[in-house]
Amino acid sequence: LISVASVALLLEGVQESKMATNVLTSLKMCLVVFMIVAGFLLYDSANTTPFLLPRVGVAGVWRGATSSFFGYLGYDEVCCMAGE
């Protein structure tokens, strides 16, 4: 449905497509600003205590970051292979 609307918009012309792109980009920027402001307004410092869980510590943070990083690399590799 979104693809059909995009194709129809492109068939109408470049100016309309540019306007639609600008509107959607502005909407995304407003959403990002809203999330940042809402995050600051709803911040509760009690949620950050303790910052690191004593049972996992820094080593647990590194393990989680490593798993996330290599998971993303694997996903990226699959997407690249699917495109070829």
PyMOL Python script that loads the backbone (N, CA, C, O; Angstrom):
from pymol import cmd

cmd.read_pdbstr("""\
ATOM      1  N   LEU A   1       0.831  -1.195   0.000  1.00  0.00           N
ATOM      2  CA  LEU A   1       0.000   0.000   0.000  1.00  0.00           C
ATOM      3  C   LEU A   1       0.874   1.258   0.000  1.00  0.00           C
ATOM      4  O   LEU A   1       0.611   2.203  -0.744  1.00  0.00           O
ATOM      5  N   ILE A   2       1.917   1.263   0.839  1.00  0.00           N
ATOM      6  CA  ILE A   2       2.811   2.413   0.884  1.00  0.00           C
ATOM      7  C   ILE A   2       3.609   2.501  -0.411  1.00  0.00           C
ATOM      8  O   ILE A   2       3.866   3.595  -0.913  1.00  0.00           O
ATOM      9  N   SER A   3       3.999   1.349  -0.950  1.00  0.00           N
ATOM     10  CA  SER A   3       4.744   1.342  -2.209  1.00  0.00           C
ATOM     11  C   SER A   3       3.904   1.909  -3.347  1.00  0.00           C
ATOM     12  O   SER A   3       4.410   2.667  -4.175  1.00  0.00           O
ATOM     13  N   VAL A   4       2.639   1.551  -3.391  1.00  0.00           N
ATOM     14  CA  VAL A   4       1.744   2.052  -4.443  1.00  0.00           C
ATOM     15  C   VAL A   4       1.590   3.566  -4.315  1.00  0.00           C
ATOM     16  O   VAL A   4       1.604   4.279  -5.319  1.00  0.00           O
ATOM     17  N   ALA A   5       1.444   4.052  -3.095  1.00  0.00           N
ATOM     18  CA  ALA A   5       1.321   5.492  -2.886  1.00  0.00           C
ATOM     19  C   ALA A   5       2.606   6.217  -3.288  1.00  0.00           C
ATOM     20  O   ALA A   5       2.558   7.307  -3.856  1.00  0.00           O
ATOM     21  N   SER A   6       3.744   5.609  -2.991  1.00  0.00           N
ATOM     22  CA  SER A   6       5.019   6.221  -3.367  1.00  0.00           C
ATOM     23  C   SER A   6       5.182   6.284  -4.878  1.00  0.00           C
ATOM     24  O   SER A   6       5.629   7.299  -5.412  1.00  0.00           O
ATOM     25  N   VAL A   7       4.825   5.212  -5.568  1.00  0.00           N
ATOM     26  CA  VAL A   7       4.915   5.193  -7.027  1.00  0.00           C
ATOM     27  C   VAL A   7       3.975   6.223  -7.629  1.00  0.00           C
ATOM     28  O   VAL A   7       4.353   6.938  -8.557  1.00  0.00           O
ATOM     29  N   ALA A   8       2.772   6.307  -7.119  1.00  0.00           N
ATOM     30  CA  ALA A   8       1.817   7.294  -7.634  1.00  0.00           C
ATOM     31  C   ALA A   8       2.330   8.707  -7.427  1.00  0.00           C
ATOM     32  O   ALA A   8       2.171   9.566  -8.294  1.00  0.00           O
ATOM     33  N   LEU A   9       2.940   8.945  -6.289  1.00  0.00           N
ATOM     34  CA  LEU A   9       3.495  10.255  -6.000  1.00  0.00           C
ATOM     35  C   LEU A   9       4.643  10.579  -6.943  1.00  0.00           C
ATOM     36  O   LEU A   9       4.763  11.711  -7.412  1.00  0.00           O
ATOM     37  N   LEU A  10       5.470   9.611  -7.218  1.00  0.00           N
ATOM     38  CA  LEU A  10       6.583   9.827  -8.142  1.00  0.00           C
ATOM     39  C   LEU A  10       6.099  10.057  -9.573  1.00  0.00           C
ATOM     40  O   LEU A  10       6.713  10.816 -10.322  1.00  0.00           O
ATOM     41  N   LEU A  11       5.030   9.422  -9.942  1.00  0.00           N
ATOM     42  CA  LEU A  11       4.472   9.630 -11.282  1.00  0.00           C
ATOM     43  C   LEU A  11       3.928  11.043 -11.455  1.00  0.00           C
ATOM     44  O   LEU A  11       3.890  11.561 -12.571  1.00  0.00           O
ATOM     45  N   GLU A  12       3.512  11.662 -10.369  1.00  0.00           N
ATOM     46  CA  GLU A  12       2.970  13.014 -10.435  1.00  0.00           C
ATOM     47  C   GLU A  12       4.043  14.058 -10.718  1.00  0.00           C
ATOM     48  O   GLU A  12       3.764  15.101 -11.310  1.00  0.00           O
ATOM     49  N   GLY A  13       5.262  13.774 -10.295  1.00  0.00           N
ATOM     50  CA  GLY A  13       6.330  14.720 -10.583  1.00  0.00           C
ATOM     51  C   GLY A  13       7.311  14.854  -9.455  1.00  0.00           C
ATOM     52  O   GLY A  13       7.075  14.425  -8.325  1.00  0.00           O
ATOM     53  N   VAL A  14       8.424  15.467  -9.799  1.00  0.00           N
ATOM     54  CA  VAL A  14       9.515  15.603  -8.844  1.00  0.00           C
ATOM     55  C   VAL A  14       9.170  16.616  -7.755  1.00  0.00           C
ATOM     56  O   VAL A  14       9.529  16.413  -6.595  1.00  0.00           O
ATOM     57  N   GLN A  15       8.494  17.683  -8.099  1.00  0.00           N
ATOM     58  CA  GLN A  15       8.159  18.710  -7.094  1.00  0.00           C
ATOM     59  C   GLN A  15       7.273  18.135  -5.985  1.00  0.00           C
ATOM     60  O   GLN A  15       7.503  18.388  -4.803  1.00  0.00           O
ATOM     61  N   GLU A  16       6.274  17.371  -6.373  1.00  0.00           N
ATOM     62  CA  GLU A  16       5.393  16.776  -5.365  1.00  0.00           C
ATOM     63  C   GLU A  16       6.151  15.761  -4.517  1.00  0.00           C
ATOM     64  O   GLU A  16       5.940  15.662  -3.308  1.00  0.00           O
ATOM     65  N   SER A  17       7.039  15.009  -5.170  1.00  0.00           N
ATOM     66  CA  SER A  17       7.839  14.036  -4.445  1.00  0.00           C
ATOM     67  C   SER A  17       8.758  14.737  -3.456  1.00  0.00           C
ATOM     68  O   SER A  17       8.937  14.268  -2.332  1.00  0.00           O
ATOM     69  N   LYS A  18       9.338  15.848  -3.865  1.00  0.00           N
ATOM     70  CA  LYS A  18      10.212  16.613  -2.976  1.00  0.00           C
ATOM     71  C   LYS A  18       9.428  17.157  -1.792  1.00  0.00           C
ATOM     72  O   LYS A  18       9.903  17.126  -0.657  1.00  0.00           O
ATOM     73  N   MET A  19       8.226  17.654  -2.060  1.00  0.00           N
ATOM     74  CA  MET A  19       7.398  18.187  -0.982  1.00  0.00           C
ATOM     75  C   MET A  19       7.035  17.072   0.016  1.00  0.00           C
ATOM     76  O   MET A  19       7.087  17.273   1.229  1.00  0.00           O
ATOM     77  N   ALA A  20       6.668  15.903  -0.512  1.00  0.00           N
ATOM     78  CA  ALA A  20       6.321  14.791   0.373  1.00  0.00           C
ATOM     79  C   ALA A  20       7.524  14.364   1.203  1.00  0.00           C
ATOM     80  O   ALA A  20       7.392  14.065   2.389  1.00  0.00           O
ATOM     81  N   THR A  21       8.696  14.337   0.577  1.00  0.00           N
ATOM     82  CA  THR A  21       9.917  13.980   1.307  1.00  0.00           C
ATOM     83  C   THR A  21      10.204  14.992   2.404  1.00  0.00           C
ATOM     84  O   THR A  21      10.577  14.612   3.514  1.00  0.00           O
ATOM     85  N   ASN A  22      10.038  16.262   2.111  1.00  0.00           N
ATOM     86  CA  ASN A  22      10.260  17.302   3.115  1.00  0.00           C
ATOM     87  C   ASN A  22       9.278  17.182   4.282  1.00  0.00           C
ATOM     88  O   ASN A  22       9.656  17.343   5.442  1.00  0.00           O
ATOM     89  N   VAL A  23       8.025  16.899   3.964  1.00  0.00           N
ATOM     90  CA  VAL A  23       7.008  16.752   5.018  1.00  0.00           C
ATOM     91  C   VAL A  23       7.343  15.561   5.913  1.00  0.00           C
ATOM     92  O   VAL A  23       7.285  15.668   7.138  1.00  0.00           O
ATOM     93  N   LEU A  24       7.693  14.428   5.305  1.00  0.00           N
ATOM     94  CA  LEU A  24       8.003  13.243   6.108  1.00  0.00           C
ATOM     95  C   LEU A  24       9.279  13.439   6.924  1.00  0.00           C
ATOM     96  O   LEU A  24       9.366  12.973   8.060  1.00  0.00           O
ATOM     97  N   THR A  25      10.261  14.121   6.357  1.00  0.00           N
ATOM     98  CA  THR A  25      11.495  14.403   7.101  1.00  0.00           C
ATOM     99  C   THR A  25      11.208  15.316   8.281  1.00  0.00           C
ATOM    100  O   THR A  25      11.735  15.102   9.373  1.00  0.00           O
ATOM    101  N   SER A  26      10.382  16.329   8.076  1.00  0.00           N
ATOM    102  CA  SER A  26      10.009  17.224   9.176  1.00  0.00           C
ATOM    103  C   SER A  26       9.263  16.473  10.265  1.00  0.00           C
ATOM    104  O   SER A  26       9.478  16.710  11.453  1.00  0.00           O
ATOM    105  N   LEU A  27       8.389  15.569   9.857  1.00  0.00           N
ATOM    106  CA  LEU A  27       7.650  14.762  10.822  1.00  0.00           C
ATOM    107  C   LEU A  27       8.599  13.898  11.649  1.00  0.00           C
ATOM    108  O   LEU A  27       8.443  13.789  12.866  1.00  0.00           O
ATOM    109  N   LYS A  28       9.584  13.285  10.991  1.00  0.00           N
ATOM    110  CA  LYS A  28      10.560  12.466  11.717  1.00  0.00           C
ATOM    111  C   LYS A  28      11.379  13.308  12.688  1.00  0.00           C
ATOM    112  O   LYS A  28      11.649  12.885  13.812  1.00  0.00           O
ATOM    113  N   MET A  29      11.769  14.494  12.253  1.00  0.00           N
ATOM    114  CA  MET A  29      12.551  15.365  13.141  1.00  0.00           C
ATOM    115  C   MET A  29      11.733  15.799  14.346  1.00  0.00           C
ATOM    116  O   MET A  29      12.254  15.865  15.460  1.00  0.00           O
ATOM    117  N   CYS A  30      10.462  16.095  14.134  1.00  0.00           N
ATOM    118  CA  CYS A  30       9.582  16.459  15.255  1.00  0.00           C
ATOM    119  C   CYS A  30       9.438  15.292  16.232  1.00  0.00           C
ATOM    120  O   CYS A  30       9.408  15.489  17.446  1.00  0.00           O
ATOM    121  N   LEU A  31       9.352  14.098  15.702  1.00  0.00           N
ATOM    122  CA  LEU A  31       9.237  12.918  16.557  1.00  0.00           C
ATOM    123  C   LEU A  31      10.504  12.729  17.393  1.00  0.00           C
ATOM    124  O   LEU A  31      10.420  12.412  18.580  1.00  0.00           O
ATOM    125  N   VAL A  32      11.673  12.921  16.785  1.00  0.00           N
ATOM    126  CA  VAL A  32      12.921  12.788  17.528  1.00  0.00           C
ATOM    127  C   VAL A  32      13.000  13.842  18.631  1.00  0.00           C
ATOM    128  O   VAL A  32      13.381  13.526  19.758  1.00  0.00           O
ATOM    129  N   VAL A  33      12.648  15.082  18.323  1.00  0.00           N
ATOM    130  CA  VAL A  33      12.670  16.148  19.329  1.00  0.00           C
ATOM    131  C   VAL A  33      11.678  15.839  20.447  1.00  0.00           C
ATOM    132  O   VAL A  33      11.981  16.045  21.623  1.00  0.00           O
ATOM    133  N   PHE A  34      10.504  15.348  20.086  1.00  0.00           N
ATOM    134  CA  PHE A  34       9.505  14.978  21.092  1.00  0.00           C
ATOM    135  C   PHE A  34      10.043  13.896  22.026  1.00  0.00           C
ATOM    136  O   PHE A  34       9.865  13.983  23.241  1.00  0.00           O
ATOM    137  N   MET A  35      10.697  12.880  21.470  1.00  0.00           N
ATOM    138  CA  MET A  35      11.231  11.796  22.299  1.00  0.00           C
ATOM    139  C   MET A  35      12.327  12.309  23.238  1.00  0.00           C
ATOM    140  O   MET A  35      12.398  11.889  24.393  1.00  0.00           O
ATOM    141  N   ILE A  36      13.175  13.208  22.753  1.00  0.00           N
ATOM    142  CA  ILE A  36      14.237  13.762  23.597  1.00  0.00           C
ATOM    143  C   ILE A  36      13.641  14.581  24.734  1.00  0.00           C
ATOM    144  O   ILE A  36      14.036  14.423  25.889  1.00  0.00           O
ATOM    145  N   VAL A  37      12.692  15.457  24.411  1.00  0.00           N
ATOM    146  CA  VAL A  37      12.064  16.302  25.440  1.00  0.00           C
ATOM    147  C   VAL A  37      11.306  15.441  26.447  1.00  0.00           C
ATOM    148  O   VAL A  37      11.406  15.663  27.653  1.00  0.00           O
ATOM    149  N   ALA A  38      10.547  14.459  25.955  1.00  0.00           N
ATOM    150  CA  ALA A  38       9.798  13.589  26.860  1.00  0.00           C
ATOM    151  C   ALA A  38      10.746  12.797  27.753  1.00  0.00           C
ATOM    152  O   ALA A  38      10.463  12.582  28.931  1.00  0.00           O
ATOM    153  N   GLY A  39      11.877  12.360  27.187  1.00  0.00           N
ATOM    154  CA  GLY A  39      12.863  11.633  27.994  1.00  0.00           C
ATOM    155  C   GLY A  39      13.418  12.482  29.117  1.00  0.00           C
ATOM    156  O   GLY A  39      13.583  12.002  30.238  1.00  0.00           O
ATOM    157  N   PHE A  40      13.710  13.756  28.821  1.00  0.00           N
ATOM    158  CA  PHE A  40      14.214  14.639  29.868  1.00  0.00           C
ATOM    159  C   PHE A  40      13.144  14.942  30.917  1.00  0.00           C
ATOM    160  O   PHE A  40      13.446  15.015  32.108  1.00  0.00           O
ATOM    161  N   LEU A  41      11.916  15.114  30.486  1.00  0.00           N
ATOM    162  CA  LEU A  41      10.845  15.436  31.426  1.00  0.00           C
ATOM    163  C   LEU A  41      10.487  14.252  32.329  1.00  0.00           C
ATOM    164  O   LEU A  41      10.129  14.441  33.492  1.00  0.00           O
ATOM    165  N   LEU A  42      10.583  13.051  31.798  1.00  0.00           N
ATOM    166  CA  LEU A  42      10.193  11.863  32.563  1.00  0.00           C
ATOM    167  C   LEU A  42      11.377  11.166  33.219  1.00  0.00           C
ATOM    168  O   LEU A  42      11.217  10.077  33.771  1.00  0.00           O
ATOM    169  N   TYR A  43      12.558  11.768  33.171  1.00  0.00           N
ATOM    170  CA  TYR A  43      13.758  11.166  33.752  1.00  0.00           C
ATOM    171  C   TYR A  43      13.603  10.997  35.251  1.00  0.00           C
ATOM    172  O   TYR A  43      13.168  11.910  35.952  1.00  0.00           O
ATOM    173  N   ASP A  44      13.961   9.833  35.726  1.00  0.00           N
ATOM    174  CA  ASP A  44      13.926   9.539  37.164  1.00  0.00           C
ATOM    175  C   ASP A  44      15.270   8.936  37.552  1.00  0.00           C
ATOM    176  O   ASP A  44      15.604   7.829  37.128  1.00  0.00           O
ATOM    177  N   SER A  45      16.029   9.653  38.346  1.00  0.00           N
ATOM    178  CA  SER A  45      17.379   9.197  38.697  1.00  0.00           C
ATOM    179  C   SER A  45      17.361   7.913  39.528  1.00  0.00           C
ATOM    180  O   SER A  45      18.374   7.217  39.606  1.00  0.00           O
ATOM    181  N   ALA A  46      16.240   7.598  40.139  1.00  0.00           N
ATOM    182  CA  ALA A  46      16.156   6.354  40.915  1.00  0.00           C
ATOM    183  C   ALA A  46      16.284   5.125  40.018  1.00  0.00           C
ATOM    184  O   ALA A  46      16.679   4.055  40.480  1.00  0.00           O
ATOM    185  N   ASN A  47      15.948   5.280  38.733  1.00  0.00           N
ATOM    186  CA  ASN A  47      16.052   4.154  37.811  1.00  0.00           C
ATOM    187  C   ASN A  47      17.494   3.839  37.434  1.00  0.00           C
ATOM    188  O   ASN A  47      17.761   2.772  36.879  1.00  0.00           O
ATOM    189  N   THR A  48      18.420   4.731  37.719  1.00  0.00           N
ATOM    190  CA  THR A  48      19.820   4.503  37.355  1.00  0.00           C
ATOM    191  C   THR A  48      20.668   4.052  38.532  1.00  0.00           C
ATOM    192  O   THR A  48      21.894   4.019  38.433  1.00  0.00           O
ATOM    193  N   THR A  49      20.041   3.710  39.628  1.00  0.00           N
ATOM    194  CA  THR A  49      20.775   3.275  40.804  1.00  0.00           C
ATOM    195  C   THR A  49      20.427   1.826  41.100  1.00  0.00           C
ATOM    196  O   THR A  49      19.249   1.544  41.321  1.00  0.00           O
ATOM    197  N   PRO A  50      21.340   0.911  41.120  1.00  0.00           N
ATOM    198  CA  PRO A  50      22.742   1.032  40.745  1.00  0.00           C
ATOM    199  C   PRO A  50      22.899   1.082  39.223  1.00  0.00           C
ATOM    200  O   PRO A  50      22.118   0.487  38.480  1.00  0.00           O
ATOM    201  N   PHE A  51      23.929   1.806  38.783  1.00  0.00           N
ATOM    202  CA  PHE A  51      24.133   1.956  37.347  1.00  0.00           C
ATOM    203  C   PHE A  51      24.529   0.627  36.717  1.00  0.00           C
ATOM    204  O   PHE A  51      24.041   0.280  35.641  1.00  0.00           O
ATOM    205  N   LEU A  52      25.402  -0.111  37.373  1.00  0.00           N
ATOM    206  CA  LEU A  52      25.781  -1.456  36.939  1.00  0.00           C
ATOM    207  C   LEU A  52      25.300  -2.444  37.987  1.00  0.00           C
ATOM    208  O   LEU A  52      25.480  -2.227  39.185  1.00  0.00           O
ATOM    209  N   LEU A  53      24.691  -3.524  37.536  1.00  0.00           N
ATOM    210  CA  LEU A  53      24.261  -4.538  38.491  1.00  0.00           C
ATOM    211  C   LEU A  53      25.487  -5.208  39.100  1.00  0.00           C
ATOM    212  O   LEU A  53      26.408  -5.589  38.379  1.00  0.00           O
ATOM    213  N   PRO A  54      25.505  -5.353  40.421  1.00  0.00           N
ATOM    214  CA  PRO A  54      26.695  -5.933  41.067  1.00  0.00           C
ATOM    215  C   PRO A  54      27.005  -7.352  40.602  1.00  0.00           C
ATOM    216  O   PRO A  54      28.170  -7.748  40.574  1.00  0.00           O
ATOM    217  N   ARG A  55      25.984  -8.123  40.239  1.00  0.00           N
ATOM    218  CA  ARG A  55      26.246  -9.516  39.869  1.00  0.00           C
ATOM    219  C   ARG A  55      26.865  -9.658  38.488  1.00  0.00           C
ATOM    220  O   ARG A  55      27.496 -10.679  38.215  1.00  0.00           O
ATOM    221  N   VAL A  56      26.707  -8.662  37.593  1.00  0.00           N
ATOM    222  CA  VAL A  56      27.301  -8.766  36.256  1.00  0.00           C
ATOM    223  C   VAL A  56      28.438  -7.776  36.057  1.00  0.00           C
ATOM    224  O   VAL A  56      29.424  -8.107  35.398  1.00  0.00           O
ATOM    225  N   GLY A  57      28.331  -6.596  36.596  1.00  0.00           N
ATOM    226  CA  GLY A  57      29.389  -5.605  36.533  1.00  0.00           C
ATOM    227  C   GLY A  57      29.754  -5.173  35.124  1.00  0.00           C
ATOM    228  O   GLY A  57      28.957  -5.296  34.194  1.00  0.00           O
ATOM    229  N   VAL A  58      30.971  -4.664  34.984  1.00  0.00           N
ATOM    230  CA  VAL A  58      31.448  -4.166  33.703  1.00  0.00           C
ATOM    231  C   VAL A  58      31.585  -5.309  32.699  1.00  0.00           C
ATOM    232  O   VAL A  58      31.325  -5.126  31.509  1.00  0.00           O
ATOM    233  N   ALA A  59      31.988  -6.479  33.172  1.00  0.00           N
ATOM    234  CA  ALA A  59      32.141  -7.631  32.272  1.00  0.00           C
ATOM    235  C   ALA A  59      30.813  -7.987  31.608  1.00  0.00           C
ATOM    236  O   ALA A  59      30.791  -8.358  30.434  1.00  0.00           O
ATOM    237  N   GLY A  60      29.723  -7.882  32.336  1.00  0.00           N
ATOM    238  CA  GLY A  60      28.406  -8.163  31.761  1.00  0.00           C
ATOM    239  C   GLY A  60      28.011  -7.148  30.712  1.00  0.00           C
ATOM    240  O   GLY A  60      27.394  -7.492  29.704  1.00  0.00           O
ATOM    241  N   VAL A  61      28.367  -5.891  30.949  1.00  0.00           N
ATOM    242  CA  VAL A  61      28.081  -4.848  29.967  1.00  0.00           C
ATOM    243  C   VAL A  61      28.857  -5.113  28.679  1.00  0.00           C
ATOM    244  O   VAL A  61      28.313  -4.991  27.582  1.00  0.00           O
ATOM    245  N   TRP A  62      30.135  -5.477  28.821  1.00  0.00           N
ATOM    246  CA  TRP A  62      30.950  -5.778  27.639  1.00  0.00           C
ATOM    247  C   TRP A  62      30.422  -6.996  26.892  1.00  0.00           C
ATOM    248  O   TRP A  62      30.416  -7.010  25.661  1.00  0.00           O
ATOM    249  N   ARG A  63      29.977  -8.020  27.623  1.00  0.00           N
ATOM    250  CA  ARG A  63      29.408  -9.206  26.962  1.00  0.00           C
ATOM    251  C   ARG A  63      28.158  -8.850  26.177  1.00  0.00           C
ATOM    252  O   ARG A  63      27.972  -9.315  25.052  1.00  0.00           O
ATOM    253  N   GLY A  64      27.298  -8.024  26.768  1.00  0.00           N
ATOM    254  CA  GLY A  64      26.076  -7.614  26.073  1.00  0.00           C
ATOM    255  C   GLY A  64      26.376  -6.752  24.865  1.00  0.00           C
ATOM    256  O   GLY A  64      25.747  -6.914  23.819  1.00  0.00           O
ATOM    257  N   ALA A  65      27.329  -5.835  24.990  1.00  0.00           N
ATOM    258  CA  ALA A  65      27.702  -4.985  23.860  1.00  0.00           C
ATOM    259  C   ALA A  65      28.301  -5.810  22.736  1.00  0.00           C
ATOM    260  O   ALA A  65      28.019  -5.560  21.564  1.00  0.00           O
ATOM    261  N   THR A  66      29.125  -6.791  23.081  1.00  0.00           N
ATOM    262  CA  THR A  66      29.740  -7.652  22.079  1.00  0.00           C
ATOM    263  C   THR A  66      28.684  -8.472  21.357  1.00  0.00           C
ATOM    264  O   THR A  66      28.725  -8.598  20.133  1.00  0.00           O
ATOM    265  N   SER A  67      27.746  -9.027  22.099  1.00  0.00           N
ATOM    266  CA  SER A  67      26.674  -9.819  21.481  1.00  0.00           C
ATOM    267  C   SER A  67      25.834  -8.968  20.541  1.00  0.00           C
ATOM    268  O   SER A  67      25.487  -9.404  19.443  1.00  0.00           O
ATOM    269  N   SER A  68      25.512  -7.769  20.966  1.00  0.00           N
ATOM    270  CA  SER A  68      24.728  -6.870  20.115  1.00  0.00           C
ATOM    271  C   SER A  68      25.493  -6.489  18.857  1.00  0.00           C
ATOM    272  O   SER A  68      24.925  -6.467  17.765  1.00  0.00           O
ATOM    273  N   PHE A  69      26.777  -6.190  19.003  1.00  0.00           N
ATOM    274  CA  PHE A  69      27.597  -5.782  17.870  1.00  0.00           C
ATOM    275  C   PHE A  69      27.699  -6.902  16.839  1.00  0.00           C
ATOM    276  O   PHE A  69      27.482  -6.669  15.650  1.00  0.00           O
ATOM    277  N   PHE A  70      28.027  -8.116  17.284  1.00  0.00           N
ATOM    278  CA  PHE A  70      28.170  -9.212  16.343  1.00  0.00           C
ATOM    279  C   PHE A  70      26.822  -9.657  15.788  1.00  0.00           C
ATOM    280  O   PHE A  70      26.746 -10.146  14.661  1.00  0.00           O
ATOM    281  N   GLY A  71      25.761  -9.491  16.568  1.00  0.00           N
ATOM    282  CA  GLY A  71      24.426  -9.774  16.037  1.00  0.00           C
ATOM    283  C   GLY A  71      24.072  -8.825  14.912  1.00  0.00           C
ATOM    284  O   GLY A  71      23.497  -9.235  13.904  1.00  0.00           O
ATOM    285  N   TYR A  72      24.417  -7.544  15.082  1.00  0.00           N
ATOM    286  CA  TYR A  72      24.164  -6.572  14.022  1.00  0.00           C
ATOM    287  C   TYR A  72      24.998  -6.886  12.789  1.00  0.00           C
ATOM    288  O   TYR A  72      24.494  -6.811  11.668  1.00  0.00           O
ATOM    289  N   LEU A  73      26.274  -7.238  12.978  1.00  0.00           N
ATOM    290  CA  LEU A  73      27.116  -7.581  11.836  1.00  0.00           C
ATOM    291  C   LEU A  73      26.551  -8.772  11.074  1.00  0.00           C
ATOM    292  O   LEU A  73      26.563  -8.786   9.843  1.00  0.00           O
ATOM    293  N   GLY A  74      26.062  -9.759  11.792  1.00  0.00           N
ATOM    294  CA  GLY A  74      25.459 -10.923  11.138  1.00  0.00           C
ATOM    295  C   GLY A  74      24.223 -10.538  10.344  1.00  0.00           C
ATOM    296  O   GLY A  74      24.031 -10.999   9.219  1.00  0.00           O
ATOM    297  N   TYR A  75      23.393  -9.697  10.926  1.00  0.00           N
ATOM    298  CA  TYR A  75      22.183  -9.235  10.232  1.00  0.00           C
ATOM    299  C   TYR A  75      22.550  -8.434   8.984  1.00  0.00           C
ATOM    300  O   TYR A  75      21.930  -8.594   7.933  1.00  0.00           O
ATOM    301  N   ASP A  76      23.549  -7.581   9.105  1.00  0.00           N
ATOM    302  CA  ASP A  76      23.992  -6.769   7.979  1.00  0.00           C
ATOM    303  C   ASP A  76      24.529  -7.647   6.866  1.00  0.00           C
ATOM    304  O   ASP A  76      24.269  -7.389   5.691  1.00  0.00           O
ATOM    305  N   GLU A  77      25.274  -8.679   7.225  1.00  0.00           N
ATOM    306  CA  GLU A  77      25.828  -9.603   6.222  1.00  0.00           C
ATOM    307  C   GLU A  77      24.713 -10.344   5.489  1.00  0.00           C
ATOM    308  O   GLU A  77      24.777 -10.509   4.271  1.00  0.00           O
ATOM    309  N   VAL A  78      23.707 -10.786   6.209  1.00  0.00           N
ATOM    310  CA  VAL A  78      22.579 -11.469   5.579  1.00  0.00           C
ATOM    311  C   VAL A  78      21.846 -10.551   4.624  1.00  0.00           C
ATOM    312  O   VAL A  78      21.458 -10.973   3.535  1.00  0.00           O
ATOM    313  N   CYS A  79      21.650  -9.292   5.018  1.00  0.00           N
ATOM    314  CA  CYS A  79      20.976  -8.329   4.146  1.00  0.00           C
ATOM    315  C   CYS A  79      21.783  -8.055   2.881  1.00  0.00           C
ATOM    316  O   CYS A  79      21.226  -7.954   1.789  1.00  0.00           O
ATOM    317  N   CYS A  80      23.088  -7.938   3.038  1.00  0.00           N
ATOM    318  CA  CYS A  80      23.952  -7.710   1.861  1.00  0.00           C
ATOM    319  C   CYS A  80      23.929  -8.892   0.913  1.00  0.00           C
ATOM    320  O   CYS A  80      23.871  -8.718  -0.304  1.00  0.00           O
ATOM    321  N   MET A  81      23.975 -10.092   1.466  1.00  0.00           N
ATOM    322  CA  MET A  81      23.943 -11.297   0.621  1.00  0.00           C
ATOM    323  C   MET A  81      22.591 -11.442  -0.069  1.00  0.00           C
ATOM    324  O   MET A  81      22.524 -11.921  -1.201  1.00  0.00           O
ATOM    325  N   ALA A  82      21.525 -11.038   0.593  1.00  0.00           N
ATOM    326  CA  ALA A  82      20.192 -11.140  -0.018  1.00  0.00           C
ATOM    327  C   ALA A  82      20.054 -10.157  -1.163  1.00  0.00           C
ATOM    328  O   ALA A  82      19.329 -10.418  -2.123  1.00  0.00           O
ATOM    329  N   GLY A  83      20.748  -9.021  -1.071  1.00  0.00           N
ATOM    330  CA  GLY A  83      20.657  -8.022  -2.129  1.00  0.00           C
ATOM    331  C   GLY A  83      21.445  -8.400  -3.365  1.00  0.00           C
ATOM    332  O   GLY A  83      21.191  -7.870  -4.447  1.00  0.00           O
ATOM    333  N   GLU A  84      22.390  -9.301  -3.226  1.00  0.00           N
ATOM    334  CA  GLU A  84      23.234  -9.673  -4.371  1.00  0.00           C
ATOM    335  C   GLU A  84      22.662 -10.773  -5.151  1.00  0.00           C
ATOM    336  O   GLU A  84      23.254 -11.199  -6.143  1.00  0.00           O
TER     337      GLU A  84
END
""", "prot")
cmd.dss("prot")
cmd.show_as("cartoon", "prot")
cmd.util.cbc("prot")
cmd.orient("prot")
